[in-house]
Amino acid sequence: MSPDSYDDGLVQLDREAITLRRYHFPSGTSKIIALQHVRGYQAEPLGLLMHRFRIWGSSDLRRWLPLDMGRPFRSTLITLDVPGTRPSPAFTPANVDEFTELLDRLLDERD
């Protein structure tokens, strides 16, 4: 993996965009979010009841999670702040530290 990209098979991040694979229901097509539209993000522990076992869709109508069969084994939920997008895109990267470190750097470079 290059120092300017992250890809775990479900989430891809590079200088241009965040791609959430298997996002749309029922087609399973990807959602591509231009990095210039991302205002920020929130990282929080994956709740035991609310989102951990939500394999695809929404538990609270504020967030939409792409299909991820590995979600019950992940620890952190990332919710993007993208103005005008409701529900907010949320996902569970396989390597949270690597993903957030790169996202922080790319968002800082953009400003």
PAKOL-72139 format. One record per residue: residue in one letter; x, y, z of N, C-alpha, C in turn. Coordinates in nm, 3 decimals, padded with zeros to 5 digits. Example, Ala and Ser with C-alpha at 12.3 -4.5 7.8 and 13.67 -1.06 7.14 Angstrom:
2
R, A, 01.319, -00.569, 00.780, 01.230, -00.450, 00.780, 01.320, -00.330, 00.780
R, S, 01.285, -00.225, 00.708, 01.367, -00.106, 00.714, 01.290, 00.003, 00.787
//
This chain:
111
R, M, 00.084, -00.118, 00.000, 00.000, 00.000, 00.000, 00.089, 00.124, 00.000
R, S, 00.051, 00.221, -00.078, 00.131, 00.343, -00.086, 00.106, 00.429, 00.037
R, P, 00.199, 00.519, 00.071, 00.179, 00.604, 00.188, 00.064, 00.704, 00.169
R, D, 00.015, 00.718, 00.046, -00.095, 00.812, 00.019, -00.227, 00.741, -00.010
R, S, -00.236, 00.612, 00.025, -00.361, 00.542, 00.002, -00.383, 00.434, 00.107
R, Y, -00.509, 00.399, 00.124, -00.551, 00.293, 00.215, -00.656, 00.212, 00.142
R, D, -00.649, 00.081, 00.151, -00.751, -00.005, 00.089, -00.755, -00.136, 00.164
R, D, -00.869, -00.164, 00.227, -00.885, -00.291, 00.299, -00.984, -00.385, 00.230
R, G, -01.020, -00.350, 00.107, -01.115, -00.431, 00.033, -01.258, -00.378, 00.039
R, L, -01.292, -00.309, 00.146, -01.425, -00.248, 00.160, -01.419, -00.096, 00.162
R, V, -01.312, -00.043, 00.216, -01.293, 00.102, 00.226, -01.164, 00.137, 00.154
R, Q, -01.172, 00.236, 00.066, -01.052, 00.284, -00.004, -01.043, 00.435, 00.018
R, L, -00.923, 00.481, 00.047, -00.896, 00.622, 00.068, -00.772, 00.660, -00.011
R, D, -00.782, 00.768, -00.087, -00.666, 00.823, -00.155, -00.678, 00.976, -00.154
R, R, -00.590, 01.044, -00.222, -00.590, 01.190, -00.221, -00.717, 01.252, -00.279
R, E, -00.791, 01.178, -00.358, -00.910, 01.230, -00.425, -01.042, 01.198, -00.357
R, A, -01.054, 01.077, -00.301, -01.187, 01.033, -00.255, -01.180, 00.919, -00.153
R, I, -01.293, 00.900, -00.088, -01.318, 00.782, -00.005, -01.420, 00.698, -00.082
R, T, -01.388, 00.573, -00.105, -01.480, 00.481, -00.172, -01.527, 00.378, -00.073
R, L, -01.659, 00.370, -00.056, -01.720, 00.270, 00.032, -01.783, 00.165, -00.058
R, R, -01.721, 00.050, -00.063, -01.771, -00.058, -00.149, -01.892, -00.124, -00.084
R, R, -01.981, -00.176, -00.167, -02.104, -00.244, -00.123, -02.190, -00.152, -00.035
R, Y, -02.202, -00.028, -00.076, -02.273, 00.073, 00.003, -02.424, 00.070, -00.021
R, H, -02.463, 00.078, -00.147, -02.605, 00.096, -00.181, -02.683, -00.035, -00.172
R, F, -02.802, -00.027, -00.114, -02.890, -00.143, -00.101, -03.001, -00.131, -00.204
R, P, -03.037, -00.232, -00.275, -02.987, -00.370, -00.272, -02.880, -00.398, -00.377
R, S, -02.840, -00.298, -00.455, -02.749, -00.324, -00.567, -02.607, -00.357, -00.524
R, G, -02.565, -00.307, -00.408, -02.429, -00.331, -00.361, -02.324, -00.247, -00.432
R, T, -02.367, -00.142, -00.501, -02.271, -00.057, -00.570, -02.197, 00.033, -00.469
R, S, -02.085, 00.086, -00.513, -02.001, 00.169, -00.427, -02.053, 00.312, -00.416
R, K, -02.016, 00.377, -00.307, -02.039, 00.521, -00.292, -01.901, 00.586, -00.292
R, I, -01.884, 00.684, -00.378, -01.757, 00.756, -00.387, -01.781, 00.897, -00.336
R, I, -01.705, 00.935, -00.234, -01.719, 01.066, -00.171, -01.590, 01.144, -00.195
R, A, -01.600, 01.252, -00.270, -01.482, 01.335, -00.297, -01.429, 01.390, -00.165
R, L, -01.299, 01.381, -00.147, -01.237, 01.427, -00.023, -01.264, 01.576, 00.001
R, Q, -01.279, 01.654, -00.105, -01.306, 01.798, -00.090, -01.440, 01.824, -00.023
R, H, -01.531, 01.726, -00.024, -01.663, 01.743, 00.038, -01.669, 01.696, 00.183
R, V, -01.564, 01.631, 00.230, -01.562, 01.580, 00.367, -01.519, 01.691, 00.460
R, R, -01.611, 01.731, 00.549, -01.582, 01.838, 00.644, -01.503, 01.784, 00.763
R, G, -01.525, 01.659, 00.796, -01.457, 01.597, 00.910, -01.514, 01.458, 00.933
R, Y, -01.481, 01.402, 01.047, -01.532, 01.269, 01.081, -01.535, 01.251, 01.231
R, Q, -01.608, 01.150, 01.274, -01.613, 01.113, 01.415, -01.578, 00.965, 01.425
R, A, -01.485, 00.932, 01.513, -01.450, 00.793, 01.540, -01.501, 00.759, 01.680
R, E, -01.573, 00.649, 01.690, -01.626, 00.610, 01.820, -01.625, 00.458, 01.833
R, P, -01.617, 00.409, 01.955, -01.621, 00.263, 01.973, -01.750, 00.206, 01.916
R, L, -01.738, 00.093, 01.854, -01.854, 00.026, 01.795, -01.941, -00.028, 01.908
R, G, -02.064, 00.023, 01.918, -02.154, -00.018, 02.025, -02.190, -00.165, 02.017
R, L, -02.209, -00.226, 02.131, -02.242, -00.367, 02.135, -02.381, -00.394, 02.078
R, L, -02.473, -00.301, 02.103, -02.610, -00.325, 02.057, -02.646, -00.250, 01.930
R, M, -02.599, -00.128, 01.915, -02.649, -00.044, 01.805, -02.594, -00.080, 01.667
R, H, -02.467, -00.086, 01.649, -02.412, -00.098, 01.514, -02.329, -00.224, 01.490
R, R, -02.283, -00.288, 01.595, -02.193, -00.402, 01.577, -02.254, -00.512, 01.491
R, F, -02.379, -00.542, 01.510, -02.442, -00.651, 01.436, -02.530, -00.602, 01.321
R, R, -02.521, -00.472, 01.290, -02.589, -00.418, 01.173, -02.495, -00.442, 01.055
R, I, -02.522, -00.544, 00.978, -02.434, -00.583, 00.869, -02.445, -00.486, 00.751
R, W, -02.564, -00.428, 00.729, -02.587, -00.338, 00.615, -02.706, -00.249, 00.650
R, G, -02.695, -00.121, 00.633, -02.808, -00.032, 00.653, -02.790, 00.060, 00.772
R, S, -02.902, 00.087, 00.841, -02.902, 00.185, 00.949, -02.970, 00.131, 01.073
R, S, -02.910, 00.160, 01.187, -02.971, 00.124, 01.316, -03.041, 00.243, 01.379
R, D, -03.000, 00.366, 01.340, -03.052, 00.484, 01.408, -03.101, 00.593, 01.312
R, L, -03.106, 00.566, 01.183, -03.153, 00.659, 01.079, -03.066, 00.784, 01.063
R, R, -02.958, 00.796, 01.140, -02.864, 00.907, 01.123, -02.745, 00.866, 01.039
R, R, -02.717, 00.735, 01.033, -02.601, 00.683, 00.962, -02.644, 00.571, 00.869
R, W, -02.567, 00.552, 00.761, -02.587, 00.438, 00.671, -02.455, 00.363, 00.662
R, L, -02.460, 00.234, 00.688, -02.341, 00.151, 00.687, -02.343, 00.056, 00.568
R, P, -02.232, 00.047, 00.494, -02.225, -00.046, 00.381, -02.220, -00.190, 00.430
R, L, -02.245, -00.283, 00.339, -02.238, -00.425, 00.372, -02.097, -00.461, 00.419
R, D, -02.087, -00.518, 00.538, -01.958, -00.557, 00.594, -01.980, -00.676, 00.687
R, M, -01.953, -00.794, 00.636, -01.973, -00.916, 00.715, -01.875, -00.924, 00.833
R, G, -01.766, -00.850, 00.827, -01.668, -00.851, 00.935, -01.695, -00.751, 01.046
R, R, -01.801, -00.670, 01.032, -01.829, -00.565, 01.130, -01.838, -00.615, 01.274
R, P, -01.902, -00.729, 01.301, -01.909, -00.773, 01.441, -01.773, -00.793, 01.507
R, F, -01.668, -00.806, 01.428, -01.534, -00.830, 01.482, -01.448, -00.703, 01.481
R, R, -01.505, -00.591, 01.442, -01.431, -00.465, 01.436, -01.457, -00.385, 01.564
R, S, -01.377, -00.281, 01.585, -01.385, -00.209, 01.712, -01.432, -00.064, 01.700
R, T, -01.417, -00.002, 01.583, -01.440, 00.142, 01.573, -01.529, 00.177, 01.455
R, L, -01.624, 00.265, 01.480, -01.714, 00.316, 01.377, -01.668, 00.456, 01.338
R, I, -01.650, 00.478, 01.209, -01.615, 00.609, 01.154, -01.739, 00.665, 01.087
R, T, -01.781, 00.786, 01.126, -01.895, 00.854, 01.064, -01.843, 00.981, 00.998
R, L, -01.867, 00.994, 00.869, -01.820, 01.111, 00.795, -01.918, 01.227, 00.805
R, D, -01.864, 01.347, 00.813, -01.944, 01.469, 00.808, -01.934, 01.522, 00.665
R, V, -02.039, 01.496, 00.587, -02.045, 01.541, 00.449, -02.169, 01.627, 00.435
R, P, -02.155, 01.760, 00.424, -02.272, 01.847, 00.417, -02.368, 01.805, 00.306
R, G, -02.497, 01.805, 00.341, -02.601, 01.772, 00.245, -02.624, 01.624, 00.225
R, T, -02.552, 01.540, 00.296, -02.568, 01.395, 00.282, -02.637, 01.338, 00.405
R, R, -02.755, 01.285, 00.386, -02.831, 01.221, 00.494, -02.888, 01.091, 00.444
R, P, -02.876, 00.984, 00.516, -02.800, 00.968, 00.640, -02.649, 00.976, 00.614
R, S, -02.575, 01.002, 00.721, -02.430, 01.017, 00.709, -02.365, 00.883, 00.679
R, P, -02.268, 00.882, 00.589, -02.195, 00.758, 00.562, -02.112, 00.718, 00.684
R, A, -02.121, 00.592, 00.722, -02.045, 00.539, 00.835, -01.991, 00.402, 00.797
R, F, -01.879, 00.363, 00.855, -01.815, 00.238, 00.817, -01.714, 00.197, 00.923
R, T, -01.665, 00.075, 00.912, -01.571, 00.019, 01.008, -01.446, -00.029, 00.934
R, P, -01.344, 00.056, 00.921, -01.222, 00.014, 00.851, -01.152, -00.099, 00.926
R, A, -01.086, -00.186, 00.851, -01.016, -00.299, 00.912, -00.899, -00.252, 00.998
R, N, -00.828, -00.147, 00.954, -00.714, -00.093, 01.027, -00.744, 00.054, 01.059
R, V, -00.808, 00.075, 01.171, -00.855, 00.209, 01.207, -00.741, 00.309, 01.220
R, D, -00.634, 00.270, 01.286, -00.523, 00.363, 01.307, -00.462, 00.409, 01.175
R, E, -00.439, 00.314, 01.085, -00.382, 00.349, 00.955, -00.478, 00.440, 00.876
R, F, -00.608, 00.406, 00.878, -00.706, 00.485, 00.805, -00.716, 00.627, 00.861
R, T, -00.733, 00.643, 00.991, -00.751, 00.776, 01.050, -00.624, 00.861, 01.039
R, E, -00.508, 00.797, 01.050, -00.383, 00.871, 01.034, -00.374, 00.931, 00.893
R, L, -00.405, 00.851, 00.793, -00.401, 00.900, 00.656, -00.510, 01.003, 00.630
R, L, -00.631, 00.978, 00.678, -00.740, 01.075, 00.658, -00.707, 01.209, 00.723
R, D, -00.656, 01.206, 00.846, -00.616, 01.331, 00.913, -00.515, 01.408, 00.828
R, R, -00.414, 01.336, 00.778, -00.309, 01.400, 00.698, -00.366, 01.459, 00.570
R, L, -00.450, 01.382, 00.501, -00.507, 01.432, 00.375, -00.601, 01.551, 00.396
R, L, -00.678, 01.547, 00.505, -00.768, 01.661, 00.534, -00.687, 01.785, 00.571
R, D, -00.577, 01.767, 00.645, -00.491, 01.880, 00.683, -00.423, 01.940, 00.560
R, E, -00.376, 01.855, 00.469, -00.309, 01.904, 00.349, -00.404, 01.983, 00.259
R, R, -00.529, 01.947, 00.265, -00.630, 02.012, 00.180, -00.653, 02.157, 00.223
R, D, -00.641, 02.182, 00.352, -00.671, 02.317, 00.406, -00.564, 02.418, 00.378
//
